[in-house]
Amino acid sequence: MNDKRGYRAEDIAADLENLGEEIANDTERTLAETEPEDFSFDAWAAMREAIKAMRERLDEMEAAIDRAEDEANERGDAAEGEWETYWD
């Protein structure tokens, strides 16, 4: 078993999906419950900047996943080579 920290990739993926849905739903609900015509230009710009920052953070998260996957593949390749050498 390789779940030494108790998390599976599927669990992390589900958390990410659920959190994204929660943020989207909360944003839509909040906008529906407010008076958008009262928002200033700066308020609209601030919301768009927050989304831009979230996109950048999502890109960073994807890069972290890529690095972890690459590391796992490298470890797997190294371990595979060890077993082949052992049994030769």
Backbone hydrogen bonds, N-H to C=O, Kabsch-Sander energy under -0.5 kcal/mol:
donor,donor_aa,acceptor,acceptor_aa,energy
4,K,2,N,-0.8
6,G,3,D,-1.2
11,D,8,R,-0.5
12,I,8,R,-2.1
13,A,9,A,-2.7
14,A,10,E,-2.3
15,D,11,D,-2.4
16,L,12,I,-2.6
17,E,13,A,-2.5
18,N,14,A,-2.9
19,L,15,D,-2.8
20,G,16,L,-2.2
21,E,17,E,-2.3
22,E,18,N,-2.5
23,I,19,L,-2.5
24,A,20,G,-2.4
25,N,21,E,-2.9
26,D,22,E,-2.7
27,T,23,I,-2.4
28,E,24,A,-2.5
29,R,25,N,-2.7
30,T,26,D,-2.7
31,L,27,T,-2.6
32,A,28,E,-2.0
33,E,29,R,-1.5
34,T,30,T,-0.5
34,T,31,L,-0.8
38,D,35,E,-2.5
39,F,36,P,-1.7
44,W,40,S,-1.9
45,A,41,F,-2.4
46,A,42,D,-2.4
47,M,43,A,-2.0
48,R,44,W,-2.1
49,E,45,A,-2.5
50,A,46,A,-2.1
51,I,47,M,-2.0
52,K,48,R,-2.3
53,A,49,E,-2.4
54,M,50,A,-2.1
55,R,51,I,-2.4
56,E,52,K,-2.1
57,R,53,A,-2.3
58,L,54,M,-2.6
59,D,55,R,-2.3
60,E,56,E,-2.0
61,M,57,R,-2.4
62,E,58,L,-2.5
63,A,59,D,-2.1
64,A,60,E,-2.1
65,I,61,M,-2.2
66,D,62,E,-2.5
67,R,63,A,-2.5
68,A,64,A,-2.4
69,E,65,I,-2.7
70,D,66,D,-2.7
71,E,67,R,-2.4
72,A,68,A,-2.4
73,N,69,E,-2.6
74,E,70,D,-2.5
75,R,71,E,-2.6
76,G,72,A,-2.6
77,D,73,N,-2.7
78,A,74,E,-2.5
79,A,75,R,-2.8
80,E,76,G,-2.5
81,G,77,D,-2.1
82,E,78,A,-1.9
83,W,79,A,-2.2
84,E,80,E,-2.2
85,T,81,G,-2.3
86,Y,82,E,-2.6
87,W,83,W,-2.3
88,D,84,E,-1.0
